[in-house]
């Protein structure tokens, strides 16, 4: 409920693709939390597969509307993802604000935008009465893969207009909040417009109504010590670290354990498939028996392999895995926040994570888990060995309890929605005199640069396909335009 004197607001969430990643979990939790406080919530998205989204997005808990998804595909032969994501988002804005009266009918007080900021200036122009809150997960330009040589120069040229658009459009938001202190420091270094702004931190949350660790009778593999990794199958998640560290255990130790690599796998995303193949090949090269399953395959419980890859894990199976796990292995370097360690701590599972980025703010080294350098594989093997030692059981149990207490105190949905509600009330109570400008001279320059960049990119692709270019050059163009 909103506090006395606060008026419930009409809030529209704008999110590119309402799948099952960490950003999507935050959007759903924020929407549900603000809705429980009396606000009217609508989510606008360019894509929501009802078989590949969180329960609240498909069971009627939230009003989810898919718009602007008819004109542009998600990718062209696996390329141009950022270009098409922006075009899809702008198409969404036009579909609700120009080609229909839907935005006027919804009459929002606040537009909550996250992940992709390109739509903010257009919303400001087409619906100026609504205040815009941007939630920063991490600058997109820093998430893009870095390439070297000829490919690197092509990619630099390709990304330049999109990076300029991101910097400008983020600064046009009325208010910007971020998901961690680490992200705040990165935003201020990356975007000149953010350096003088007060970027508040609103941590993501976990569902604290979940019960604590269950008995070992519920374990999928009661005879094994389960070492669990949960993350999307992407190169930047550094999942190979978990496999390499596991291989550092002795054969006798591995015989008592099972490494489970579980996470989001979208068949539309080429990187997911290539990352999985790389991990399978790595396990084979290290002579680790492995198998791959989709979802809640019935054969999973009887699996006898040392390493198991689980794709697109539903929430009930994820809870089973957390309750079976003795250690959560979180491998991304410089992760902007990281929700999975909190889910593990809530289930009283100690966490082993990199000593970089968001985990530095959520994990107390030696008390709720361990923070180790991602460059020192042997240190990860050493920690993985702890759940296999019977004498460590009591200390691990105490560590798990402390982790759960920390999550309940600081990372609940009620705490996150309380902070967001406070920010929204302050935003709606502020005047329009200090709103960031939308159409300055530099804005026109940036928009023209973006338009030229898009045209040049499409022209370069067309020429590369039509002309008899060398295979090497064509590979460089294709790689740069991902």
N, C-alpha and C positions, 0 to 999 in steps of 0.2 A: 504494500500500500504506500502511496505517496504520503509524505508528512503533512501535518496540518498547515494549510495556507498554500500548499503546492497544488497547481491545477494539472490534472492528467493531460498528457500531450498526445498528439497524433504523430507517430514516428514511422518513417519508412527506412528500412534497411536496403542498401543497394550493394549487392555482392555478385562478382562475376560468375562463379560456378559453385552451386551449393552441393558439393560432394561430401567426402568424409575425411577431409584433412583437418589439421589443427586450426587453421583460420576459420573453416566452416563450423567447427565445434564452438569456437568463441562466438561467432555470429548467432548461432542457435541459442547458446546459453545466455548471451546478452539480451536477445529478443524475448526469450521465455522469462528471464528475470525482470525485465522492464514491464512486460505484460502483467506479471504477477503483482506489480506495484501500481497497477491501475491504468497504464498507458495503452493506447490502441496501436497495435503493431501490424505492419504489412512488410513482407519481404519481396523485393523485386530482384530477379536474377535472370541471367541469360541462359542458364542451363540448370536443370534439376532432374536427374534420373531417379525416379521413385524407388528403383531397386538398388540405388547406389547413393543413398543419402541417410542422414540421421533420422531416427524415428519421429522426432517432433516435427520434422519437415514434411512427413507423409501421413501422419495419423490425425491431422486436423488440429493439433495443438497450436500451430502457427499458420497464418494466412500467407502462403507462398504463391507468388504469381511469376510465371516465366514469360518474359517479354524480350523482343528484339533478337530472337534466335533464328529467324527465318532467312535473313539475307546473307549473312556471312557464316562460313563454316568455322570450326574451332582451329583448324590448321589446313594447309595445302601440302599434301604429301609429307606431313610431319614438320613443315617449316612455317615461318611467319606467325608464330604463336602470339607474340606480343602485339604485332600489328593488328591481327584479327581480333584479339581480345579487346583492344581499344575500340575498333570499329563496331564490335558487337555491343560494347557498353554504350557507345554513342547512339547506336541504333535503338537500344533500350530506352534511352532518354527521349529520343524523338518519338518513339511509339506511344509513350504515355503522356508526353507534353505537347506534341505538335499534331500527330496523326490521330489522336483521340483526346477526349477530355478527362481521361482517367486520373491524371495528376490533380486536376482541379477538383474532381469528386472526392479524392482521398484527402485533399486539403491538409497536407502535413505541416506541422510546426517545425519539425526537425528531420533532416535527411542524414542518416547515419551511413557513411561511405567507408569502405575499408578495402585494402589490398590494391585497388586500381583507382587512381585519382583523376583520370582523364575526364570523367563526366562532371566534375565539380564546377568548372567555369560555365559549362552549358546549363546546368541546373541554376546557377546564379543568374544567368541571363534570362532563362525561360520562366523561372519561378522564384523571383527574388525575395518573396515574403518568408520563405523557409530558411531557417538557420542550418548550416552544414557543419556536422561534426565528422572529422576524419580520424579513424582509428588506424594508427601505423603499426603494422607487423614488422616490416623491414623494407628499406628502399629496394624497389624492383631492380634498379641498375646494378646493385651489388649481388643480387641473386642470379643474374645472368652469368652463364659460363664464360670464362675467359679463354681465349684462344691465342695462339702464337703464330708468328710468320705472316704469310700472305692472308691466311684466314683471319688472323687477329686484326689486321688493318681493315679488311672488308667489314668485319663485325663492328669495329669501332665506328666506321662511317654509317653502317646500318642502324646502330643503336643511338647515335648522336641526337637525332630529333626526338626520339622517344624519351631519352634521359632529360632533355630540355623541357619537354612537355610535363614529365613527372615532377620536376623541380618547381615549375611555375604553378601547375594545377594544385599541387599539395598546399602551396602557400596561399591559394585563394580561399581555402576553407576558413570558416569563422573560428573554428577551434580544432586543435589537434591534440589527441592523447595517444600514448604509446604503450606497448605491452611490457616494457621492462626499462630499468635504468640503463642497461646496455644499449637497447634500441634508441633511447633518448640521446645518448652520446653520439651514436652513429648518425642519427637524423641531423643533429646540429653540425656534424662535420661534413655531411653530404650535401645538405640543402642550405644555401645562404639565407633564404627567407626564414629558416627555423632558428637561426642563431640568437635572435632577439626575442623569441617567443617563449612563453612559459608552457613547456610541454609536460603535462601531468602524466604520471604513470598509473594505469589501471591494469592490474594483473589479470590474466585469464583465470578461469576457475575450473573446478571439477565438481562433479555431482557428489556432494558429501552425504547424500542419503543412502549411498551404497554401503553395504555391510562391510565389516572388517574381514580379515583373513579367515577363510573357512578351514575346516579340518582337512587333513590329507586324504580323507576318504573321497573327497570330491575331485581329487587330482586326476588329470587325464592319464598321467603315467606315475602312479604312486611309488613304483620301484626306482624311479629316477629323480635326480635333483635337476629341476628345470631352470636353465639360465635363459632368460627371455629378452628379446629385443623387439620393440614395436616402433615401426616408422615406415613412411612411404618408401617404395622401392625407387630411390633416386640416388644418383652418384654423390650428391652433396651430403647425404645422410651418413656416408662413411661406414656403411654396414660391413664392409670387408674387414674392418678393425675387429669386430666381434668374432668373425670366423678365424682370423689369424691368431687372435689371443686364445681362443678355444683350442686351436691346434697346438698351442704352447704348453698345454697340460699333458701329463703323461698318458699313455694308452690306458693304464689302469684307472686313472682319474676320469678319463672320458667315458669309460665303460659304465661309470656310476652316474653319468650326467646326460642331459639332452639339451642341445642348443636350438632354440626355436626363434626363427627370424620371421616375424609376422608384420603385416602392415597393409596399407592401401595400395591397390594395384588397379590402375585404370587402363583397359585395353586400348583406349583411344590415344594414350600417351606413349610414344615410341620409347622414351627414356626408361619407362617402367620395365618394358620387356628387355631392353639391352642391359639394364642393371641386374635384373634377375639372372640373365644368361651369364654375366660376369661372375656373379656370386656362386652360381652352380659350378662354373668352371674352376673357380678358386677352391671350392670345397673338394672337387675331384682331384685337383693338383696336390692338395694337402692330404689326400687319401682319407677323407672324412666321408663316410657313407651318408647319403642325403636323399631326400624325397621332397616333392612339391605337391601341395594340395590347394584346392580352391575352396574358400569359405569353410563351412562345417562339414567337410567330407566325412562320411561315415567310417571310412577306413583309418581315420586319424588316430583314434584311440589305440589301435593295434599296431601302429607304426613302430618298427624296431630300429630305425636309422638313428645315427648320432646327431645329424643336423636335419631340421625340418623347416621348409619354407612354406609359409601360409599366406595366401593371397586374399585380399579384400575380406578381412576377418569381421564378421558381424559382432555386435556389441555383447551379446550373451556369451559368445565364445571368447571374446577378449577378456571378459570378467573371469571365465574359467581359467584362462591362461594366467592371469594375474594371481588368482588364488592358488594356482599350482606352482608358481614361480618361487624360487629361493633368492633370486637376484635379478634385478632389472638392469640391462646393459643399454646405455644411451650414448651413441657414438658420434652424433654430429658435432663438428667443430664450429664455434662461434654461432651456435643456434640462438636466435633472437630471444626466445623464451623457452619453450619446451613443455608441453602439457603432459606428456607421458610420464615423466618422473613424478609428477604430482599424483597421477592415477595410481602409480605403483606405491608411493608412500601412503596413500589413503588405504590401500589394501595391505599395509604393513609389510611391504617388500622393500628391503634396502636397495639403494640405487648406486650403480657405478656409472659415472658420467665424465665427460671431458671437463677440464678445469678452464673452460672458456665460456663466454656468453652468458645466457640466461641461467644455466645450472648454478652459477656462482651466487645467484640470488635466491635459489630455492633449496639447495642442498647444503647442509652443514657437514663439512668433511669430518669423518670420524664419529659423527653422532646420528645422522640420518642416512648416511651413505658415504661414498668415496668420490673424490675428484682427482682425476689423473690426466697426465699429458697424453693427447692422442698420438704423439710421436713415439711413446715408449710402450711398445706392445707388451713387453715382459711385465710391466707393472699391472697391466690389465689381466694378464694370466694369473698373476699373484692374487689379485682380489677374487677372480673367478674360482680360485682354489678354496676360498674360505667356506662356502656352503657345503663343500665336500668333506669337511673336517668335522666329525661329530662333536668335538669339544667346543666348537664355535656356535652351536645352536642357540644357547641362552643369550649370548651377546648379540647375535643377529636378530633374535626375537625382540630384545630390548630396543635395538636400533629401529626395527620396524614400527614399534609402538610410538617412539619419539617422532618418527616421520608422519604417522597418522595424526598425532596431536598438532603438529605444525600445520598440516593442511587444513584441519578443521578450524584452526584459529585464524589463518591468514588467506586462504584461497578458496573460500566457499562461494557459491553462486550468490547468496544474499549479500556478501561483502562486495562482490564485483558490481552487482546491480545497484547497490546503495551508492557507490562511488560514481557510476555512470548517471544515475538519477540526479545526483547533486550537480554534476557537470552540465546536464541538460537543462535543469532548472535555472542555473546561473546563465547559461547561454541564451535561453529564451527571455530572461529578464534584462539582458543587456540591450543597448540601443544599436542603431545601424550606423552611427557616425564613425565608428572605428573599424568598420568592415574592410577587409583587404580589397583593393581595387581589382576589377576584372579586366578592363579593356585599356590598359596603358599602352604606350608605344611599344615597349618591349614585348607585350603580349601579342601584338600583331606580328612582330618579327618572329616570335616563337611559333605561332600558328602557321605562318607562311613556311617556315623551315620544316615543320612537321609535314605539311602538305607536299613540299618538294621532296622531302625524304621518302615519303610513301610512293610518290610517282617514280622517283629514281630507283627505288627498290624493285618495284614491279617491272620497270623497264629493264633493269639489269637481269632479272629472272627471265623475262621474255627473250632478251638477246642471248642469254646463255643457253636457252633451250633451242632457239632457232638457228643460231650461228654454229659453225663447226668449230667450237672451242675445244681446247685440249681437255681430256678427262680430268686432269689435275685441277685446272681452273674451275671446271664445273663443280667438282667436289668442294672447293674452297667457297664458292658462292652459296652452295646448298648448306654447308656447315655454318657459315656466317649468318644466314638468314633464319636460323632456328628461333 
